[in-house]
Amino acid sequence: MSTLELHAVTKSFGETHVIQPIDLKVRHGEFMVFVGPSGCGKSTLLRMIAGLEDTTAGDILIDNEVVNTVSAADRGCAMVFQSYALYPHMSVYANMAFGLENMGMRKDLIQEKVTATAKLLRLDPLLDRRPTQLSGGQRQRVAIGRAIVREPKIFLFDEPLSNLDAELRVSMRSELRELHHRLGATMIYVTHDQVEAMTLADRIVVLRQGQIEQVGSPQELYERPVNTFVAGFIGSPRMNFIPVSSLSGLPADQFAPTAHTHTLGIRPEHFITCAAHEGLTLTVTNTEYMGSQTLVQATLQDGTKIEALLQDTTPPALHQTLSLKTTGAHIHTFDANGQALGNHA
């Protein structure tokens, strides 16, 4: 296990500033996830940590030592790529052993490490196969195994599950989380999928346009987002944002007095149906029935769109009038600049 620190790290390509000054600490044995939309700089940041990209300014420290001028091969990081990056002409065993052979390790030690890692990842029956004979999930496990045998200080994952189908992504998430618990290793994981971030991370770093918007546990980001960007990015379905100007005439105990320029945030899963005089009155525009839940899309009188995830309820009819409310603890308030002001607890 190792620590990682970024001190005012930046990256520019000519006049284009991809990474603004970033300060960050990753703890011993932590599973940290970088998440954000495409182009936010998360993969560039990971590549700088790996030594595959130079920093424009600032310092990267691994175990309290500056590694800016240390080559990628000597940083003690192992990277798992989205594309697997396996050698198609080599067997699973040869792919996993290749890096160790280049290091000049004895053959008996290589065999010991590869065999143990293959058993850990349930690849031992597949060691003689080539990548083309494997499923996507098996190929990804080989790529992870190739990283494990090197016993790196830090594991780096660059969107490793994005090429897998939805069902396999779910099972691989569980496998990665279990692997982290078993190895106790420091892991940094890049994804644009906030569900992956929420289910895998000890802490999440939310990035936008090369800057950190918020760092915290999945629960902290879900319950206490610092701005509308984080609030809208974390959580599925995404949070509803309702201008206060759309809510005139509603009961005072439901929506505490706020400035006309403020925005209220309510997550779809925090709505419940109510009597007409108790909350919001909406017109249903679409429903998605999912058994125990129904996702309802509706509009306020002024056209503001609302989504509500209702539990154990008969789906309302299209164009039906629906009344919804929530509790004060589930109402987030944001100022005119999108910065959080707190909850109506």
Secondary structure, DSSP 8 states (H G I E B T S, - for coil): ---EEEEEEEEEETTEEEEEEEEEEE-TT-EEEEE-STTSSHHHHHHHHHTSS--SEEEEEETTEE-TTS-GGGTTEEEE-TT----TTS-HHHHHHHHHHHTT--HHHHHHHHHHHHHHTT-GGGTTS-GGGS-HHHHHHHHHHHHHTT--SEEEEESTTTTS-HHHHHHHHHHHHHHHHHH--EEEEEES-HHHHHHH-SEEEEEETTEEEEEE-HHHHHHS-SBHHHHHHSSSS--EEEEGGG-TT--TTTS----TT-EEEE-GGG-EE--TTTSEEEEEEEEEE-SSEEEEEEE-TT--EEEEEEES-----TT-EEEEE--GGG-EEE-TTSBEEEE--
